[in-house]
Amino acid sequence: MAMADVVISFSKITGSGVCVTSQDGQRVYAQLYEALAGGHRVSLSFSGVTRMTTAFLNSAVGQLYGEFPADEIRKRMLAPIDAEPWHLSRLKMVNDRAKQYFSNKEAYNRILELGIGSGKDEHH
């Protein structure tokens, strides 16, 4: 399958310019995940978005960092379309938080695994 550039429009998916619920974010995420998993590059369109919460963005975009490596996401996400400064600052905040959370989560899980597995490879 050829790699294509896909545009994902928040207002088209939510049916309005009000992007506030995590349920709506989940619908965006499903399309975003499918596009990225299919090897496509993605542009988010903020066209017509008049209200947008971090809860919506966490659901729509933030959880990608739990599924894909951060550098993979950076390579595949194209510049947003029709974005106003407040859209971008909110998106950046959510992305930064998600990156931090998921990188810490991995470290935390590694520490747990090491702690549990330490009995068999300790040499005294």
N, C-alpha and C positions, 0 to 999 in steps of 0.2 A: 504494500500500500504506500503510495507516495505521500510524503510529508506535505501537509497543507497548512496555511495560516487560517486559523479559525477565530471568528469574532464572537465573543459571548457578551450579550447585551443584558445588563441587570434589569432594565425596565421592561424589556421584552419578556424575560422569564418570569418576573414578578407580576407583570400585567399592569404596573403603575410605576410612578417615579418614587414611590415610598418603599424603601428597602430597609425594613426595621426588624423583621422577625427572623429568628434562627431557622424557622421552617422554610421561609423563602430562600434563605442563604443555603440551605441544604439542597434545594432544587438547582441553584446555580452551581453548587459544588459537584453535583452529579454530572452535569454537562462538562464542567471544567476537568473533572477527573477523567472522564471518558476521552476527551480530546488529548490530554497529556499522556494517558496510558496508551493511546493510539499513535503516539509519536508526533503529534502535531504541535505547532507553535500557536500560542494563544494570545489574543489581545482582549482585554476587558473594555467594554464600552460603558461609559457612565452617562451616555446620552439620555436626557430626560430625568435623571435622578435628582429629586428635590430634597429628599430626606434619606439618611443612611446611618445606621447605627454600627457600633463596633460588634455588637452581638451578631448582626447580619454578616458582617465581613469575616468574623471569626469562623462562622459556619461555612461561608462561601469559599474563602480563600485560606484562612489560617490553618485549617486541618490538613491542607495539602502537605504541610511540612512533616506530618506524621506518616505520609505515604511515599513521598519522593525526597531524595536528597536535596538540600538547599541549592547546591550548584546546578543541579538538573532543572529545578524550577526557574532559577535565574536565567539559564540558557533558553528556556522554552517560552518564557513570558515576554511578549513584545510590549512596546510602549502602550499605555492605556489610551483610549480614544475618547474625545469629548470630555476630558476630565477637568474639573475646576480645582484650584489649589486646595480647598477643604476636602475634596474627594481624595486627592493624592496624599495629604498629610494623614488622613485617617487610615488609608490603605497601608501606608508606610508603618504607622504605629502598630497595626495589627500584624503585619509581616514580621516586624522586628520582635514583637512579643512572642509570636508563634515559633520563630527560629530559636529564640532563647529557651522557651519552654521545652521544645522537642529535643534540643541538644542536651539540656540538663536532664531530661527524662531518660535519655539513653545512658548518660553518665551514671545516673542513679541506679538504673537497672543493672549496669555493669558491676557497680559496687556490690549490689545485692548478690549477683551471681558469684562474684569472687569470694564474698564472705561465706556463701553456702558451700562453694566448691573447695575451700581452702584446706579442708582436712586431709585430702588425699595427696596434695603435692607439697606439703610442708616438710622441710628437711631440717632436723635439729641434730 
